[in-house]
Amino acid sequence: MKALMYTGIGQLELQDVPMPQDEFIIKVSSCGVCGTDLKTYVQGHHMFKPPTILGHEFCGTVYRAPQNCGFKEGDTVVAAPYCECGKCWACQRAAGQLCREKSFIPSGAFCEYVGVPLDYVSKGIFKIENDDDVYTLVEPLACVINGAEHLRINECSRAVIIGSGPMGALFALLFKNRGIPVSVVELSETRRNLMSSWGIDCYEPDQADISSFDNIIIAVNKAELVNEYATKVAGGGTVLVFGGLPKDVVLGIDSYSIHYREVTVTGSSGFSIDHFKQSLEIIKSNPTGFSKIITHRLPLERGQEGFELLKKAEPLKMVLKP
């Protein structure tokens, strides 16, 4: 089968590799490119040593399935890239996203076929109504839903998202879908115009009155913004650190804001299977509303070209298709 192989920093090669031999195999129709894929391409990643196949936001069609597994050949499906164990202390506390005993789909999905361990199928593979690449957004939206649970939203809340990359845009669409007033602060005029076309209020940095928002989502990886927005958010508000920061970064937070203004600074990472299921239902109910995030679609053989476009931040969200 054809696979887009990550062979080193800045290197992707279309190669012929052996077909998976699992009892359950998915024929990949679409796979989204996430921030971790791009980071790995640009600077490497300790979890993805070359040569390897990247990509985990995928959907497709069941190519092979044994009897009595709950699926049959031809079923359209979306895959969660990992599942929590359901037994550890984190899982018992309904924090499956923090489970340290997760099971994973062993291969990336920038390829034609992905094998899935049979004991994983019932936990992490879900039927979808049609083979629409909007379902590549289920996993990233699940991460957004997890983040949103860390906020304190009520009927009077107003949220602002700092950065309108694909994850910031998903936050904006999720809040819009839920009827929560939402605005975006974005440096790029192109992205501000795109968000505005979706009916979302947009501001250039330093133009928004941040004190008029009680929930702030920092969807960019700039550590210096955390304390800045902690001092500016409305009293009793919440600042969510959603954009990933390097492990060795230490944040300095204004103690007056924390104690006397009762500001909460929190973070989130990943998703639980419950978040994934919620995300799937939301996208099923409004596929057109969410599919507009996907601005670029390229065949797998143009994968390197696609990653170079992403380095320039030209696409909002890109999907590769085998």
N, C-alpha and C positions, 0 to 999 in steps of 0.2 A: 504494500500500500504506500501511498504518498504521505510524507510527513514533513512539516516545516521544522527542521532540527536547529536548535540553538547550539552553536558550536563554539561560542566564545563571545566576549564583549563586542557588540556591533556586528555580529555575524549570525545570519540565518541562512540555511541551505535547504532547498527542497530535495529530499532524499527518498529512495526506495528502502523501506524497512519491512521486517516480517509482520504479517497479520497477527493480531492477538489470537490466542488459542482458548480463551475463556469460554465457558458454557453460555455466558450472556454477553452479547456484543452490541454496541450501538454504532450505527452509521451516522457520523457527524454531519449535520447540515449547516450549522453556524456555530462560531465560537467568538465571543467578544474578547477584545484585548483590554486587559485591566492595567492599573497603575503598576502593579508588581511585575507584570510581564515587561512593561516598558522600562522599569527600573533595572530589571535583570539584563535587558538588552543594552542599556546605556552604561551601567557600572558593575554588573554582576550581582549575584545574590548567594548567600551562604547555603540556602536551601535548594538551589538549582544549579548543580554543577554540570557544565557541558561535558559531553554532548547529551542533550535531553530535549524533550518536547514540552513546550510551555502550553498555557491556555487551560482554563478551567470553567469558564462561563459558557457552557455549551448545551445545545439541544440537538435532537436528531430522531432517527427512526430505529426501532429494534431490528437488528439484522439477524441475530440468533438468540433463541430463548428456549430453555427446557420446558417441559410440560409442568403445569401446576406451580409456576413461579409468579403468577399474577399478570404476566405480560405475554404477548405473542408477537411473532414476526410481523412487521408493518406498523405496530403501534408507534405513535409519535410521543416522544418523552423529553423531559428536561431532567438534568442530573444535578444534584447537590454535590459539590466536590468533596465534602467531608460530612461526617455525622458524629455527634457526641456519643459517649458510651451509655448514658442514661443511668449509671449506677454510682458514679463517684460523688464526692461531697459537693463539687461545683454543680453537677447535674441535679442532685437532690435539692439544691438551693435555687433551682430554675435558672442557672447560669451556664447553660450548655455551651455557649460560645467560649467559655473559659475551661472547658474539659481538657484534661491532659492525656486522655486515653482515646482520642478521636480515631476513627477509621477513615481512610481516604480512598478515593479512586486512584489507583497507582500510576496512571499515565496521564500526561497532558492531552489536550484535545485539538491542537493545531495539526490535525491529521485526518485521515478518512474514516478510521474505525477505532473505537475505544473499548477495551475489555473491562468488564465490571465483575468483581468477585461475587459469587452467587449469594453469599450471606449478607452482602451489602444492598442487594437489589431492593428488598422490601423496605429498607430504611431510607434510601437516598435517591431512588428513581421514581419519577412522578409522571403520570399520563397528562398530555395536553391535547387540546382539541384539534390543533392543526400545526403544521410545520412552519411556524412564523418565527423569524429571528428576534422578535420582541422578547421571546422567552429566554434569550441570553441575558436579559436584564434581571432575571429572578434573583440570582445570587447577589449582585451588587445592591439591589433594592432591599434584600434581606438584611444586609449590613446597615443600610440606612434606617430600616425599621428598628433594629437594635439600638442604634444611636438615638432615635427619636424617643425611645422608652426612657432614656436618661434625662430627658428634659422635663420641665414642670409646665405643662400646657393646660390652660383652662379657657373658659369662654371669653376671657378678656385679653388673652395672650396675643402678642405680636412677635413673630420670629424674623430674624435676618440671618442670611447665609453669607459667609465670607468666602468668596470664590465660587465660580459657577463652571467648574470642570464637570465631568460626567457625574461624579458623586454629589457635588453641590446642586447640580441640575436635578438629580433624582430627589434630593431633599425638597427642592422647590416644588416639584410635581406632586410628591407625596402630600405635602402640606396643602397644596391647592386642591388635591383630590379629597382631602379631609375637611376643607373649608376653613383652614387656619390662615389668617392674614400673614403673608410672607413677602419679604423683599430680599434683594441680592446686592451685595457690594462686590464689584468686579472691575479689575483694571482694564481688561480688554474691551474695546469698543465693539468689536465683532460679537463677542459673547453677550455683552449688554444688549445689543440689538436683537440677538436671538431670544434671550430671555424675555425681553419686552414684547416680542411678537407672540409670546405665549401668555401675555396678560400679567406678567410679573413685574413689579416695580423694581427698577435697577438704579444703583448709584455708583458713581466713581468713588474711590477711596477718599475719605475726609469730607464727603459731601452729605453723608447721612447723619441724622441726629440719633446716634446710637442709644442715647438715654431713653428713647421712646420704644425700645425693644426690651422684652424681658427674657427672651431666649435667643442666644447667639450660637450658631454652629460655625466653627472654624474649619473649613473644608480645604485648607491649604496647609502645607507643611512649613509654616513659619513660626518658630517658637516665640519670637518677640511679640507676636500678636496676642498671646494668651493673657499676659498681664495688662496689656493695653485695653483689651475689651472687658476684662474683669473690672477695671476701674470705670468703664463707660456704660456698662449694661445697667438697666433699671434696677433699683434696689429690690432685693429678693429674687433677682433673676438668676439664670443659669447660663454658663458658658461651656459648651461641649467641644472638647478637643477631639475632632474627628480625623483630621489629616494626620497621618503618621509622622512621628518625629524620631530621630536617631536615639538609640538606646541610652547613650551617655549624656543626653541633654537634660539639664536640671533647670526646672522652671522656678523663677522668683515671682511670687504672687503678693500683691498689696494686701497686708493684713487688715487694714481698715475696711477694705471692701468685703473681705471674708467675714469679719466679726461684726462690725457695726452696720454694714449695709446688707448683711445676710446673703451675699452672693455665693453661689455654688459653682465650683469649677470641677468638671468631671470629664471622663473620656469613654470611648467605646471602641471595640475592635471585633470584627468578624460577625458571626451570626449563629444562632441555634437552628435546629430543624424546625422548631415552631415558627421562628422568624421566616424561614424559607417557605413554609406552607402559607403563612399570611401573605407574603410577597406574591406567591403564585396566584392566589385568589384575587389580589388587587389588580394584577396585570391581566388576568382573565377577564375581569370586569371592565377594563378600559385599555385594551391593547393599542388603540390608535393614539390615545393620550400619552402613552409612554414611549411608543416606537419613534417619536420625533427626536428622541435623544440620539438615536443612531443616525449619524450624518454621513458615514462612509462605509461602503461595503466593497470588499475586494476579494478576488479569488486567492486561494492559498499560495499559488505560485508567485503572487505579487506581495507576499508577506513582508519581505525586507523593505520594499517601497512603502508599505503601509506604516511600518515602524519608523521610518525616516520622516514621514508626514507627522506622526505623533510626536516626534522629538521637536518639531516646529510648532506644536499645539494647534495644527490646522483642523483636524477633526475634533468634534466634541466626543463622539464615541464611535469606534470602528469595530466592525465585525468581519472576520475572515471566513470564507466559504470554501470547503474542499471541492 
